[in-house]
Amino acid sequence: MNNNIITVTSPLLPPLEEFIPYLQDIWNRKWLTNNGYYHQKLENALCEYLNVPFISLFTNGTLPLICALQAMRISGEVITTPYSFVATTHALWWNGIKPVFVDVDISTGNLDPEKIEAAITPKTTAIMPVHVYGNPCDTKRIQEIAEKYGLKVIYDAAHAFGVEQDDVSVISAGDMATLSFHATKVFNTIEGGALVCHDKETKQRIDYLKNFGFADEVTVVAPGINGKMDEIRSAYGLLSLKYVDEAIEKRHQIAIKYREAMKNTNGIRCLNDISGVKHNYSYFPIFINEKEYGMSRDALYNKMKSAEVYGRRYFYPLISTFSTYRGLDSSSRANLPNAYKMAEEVICLPMHHALNENDLVRIIDCII
Ligand SMILES: *Cc1c(COP(=O)(O)O)cnc(C)c1O
């Protein structure tokens, strides 16, 4: 690979020599998957690290979304955001649920709670918001609306690993929340994910669902799926967890430098840190106002590319514009003006633990 290329992210890889003893132990145990030693250890370690009562590990971050909807028997219509990774809406579709898109708040990119009520119909059963870029949704307001209308809330918290608001873990909000441990995320298990819930019975049900619905050798209690995480990736996660705080702190320092470097550049908007929030700096989106900046978002994106600085246009195109969803009434531009605007202006700058001073100079030179 060309060493000059600056990628938008780089996986947090634990030192190989530290991983080898874990592999040796797995070889000795000869137990590779199905709720093994490291699977249980990682579930416990994550409960402690994230300060949540129950976690069920999955083989990726999409299956817990699908299983959360199954576990709560969600049906009909679900209110969700178009400004996310496409898996959020796909999880609804795979459950035969109609997604109803509601616009986002332009200051955060998160579902705008004040627009939720107008989208509720007799068929609405749940709300599925996303803590986009790891910035917490207005979880209090969303909970109030859910209670008023008798709806469930499932957060796609794929970006919110380790995020806290007023010392409470953001992923503890809602009836359930899901995480992704994909290689590109702040904490990764190569591929992986988890479902967070609040009582033992629900955790039990989730554990059945991710193992074909087996409750014991001869009893299948639900049309489950195979969503299990194996021992090798569980052990990798357990080791990686030791390095995640350090990686988040490096991201924090980079975010500070980005903000400082761009504060006097017209036409560039950064999202503000939210007071009382311990952020994870999972992404660093900037929003380009073409008139004020003097160049379009795509022109800047391409200019960066030709300097071998790879940003990503997360989240462009909007989920609501993809062929599966563009025919829905709620997909119109008129219904989603803020989401459209953000999708058309955004570039996520390179953001990961391994960026050095020289990289930052090159990135910032492209932009200001
Ligand atoms: C990454 C991501 C997912 C999916 O996770 P996978 O682990 O890749 O399946 C879901 N939702 C959001 C918002 C994501 O960013």
The ligand as a Tripos MOL2 file, in Angstrom:
@<TRIPOS>MOLECULE
LIG
   15    15     1     0     0
SMALL
NO_CHARGES

@<TRIPOS>ATOM
      1 C1        -21.5190    0.4920   11.3530 C.3       1 LIG1
      2 C2        -22.9630    0.7660   11.5420 C.ar      1 LIG1
      3 C3        -23.9360   -0.2540   11.5960 C.ar      1 LIG1
      4 C4        -23.6880   -1.6640   11.1840 C.3       1 LIG1
      5 O1        -22.7260   -2.3000   11.7940 O.3       1 LIG1
      6 P1        -21.9990   -3.5720   11.1550 P.3       1 LIG1
      7 O2        -21.1930   -4.0100   12.3220 O.co2     1 LIG1
      8 O3        -21.1600   -3.0800   10.0140 O.co2     1 LIG1
      9 O4        -23.0240   -4.5470   10.7570 O.co2     1 LIG1
     10 C5        -25.2460    0.0800   11.9110 C.ar      1 LIG1
     11 N1        -25.5940    1.3550   12.1140 N.ar      1 LIG1
     12 C6        -24.7140    2.3630   12.0410 C.ar      1 LIG1
     13 C7        -25.1880    3.7480   12.2980 C.3       1 LIG1
     14 C8        -23.3750    2.1080   11.7200 C.ar      1 LIG1
     15 O5        -22.5110    3.1230   11.5970 O.3       1 LIG1
@<TRIPOS>BOND
     1     1     2 1
     2     2     3 ar
     3     2    14 ar
     4     3     4 1
     5     3    10 ar
     6     4     5 1
     7     5     6 1
     8     6     7 2
     9     6     8 1
    10     6     9 1
    11    10    11 ar
    12    11    12 ar
    13    12    13 1
    14    12    14 ar
    15    14    15 1
@<TRIPOS>SUBSTRUCTURE
     1 LIG1         1 GROUP 0 **** ****
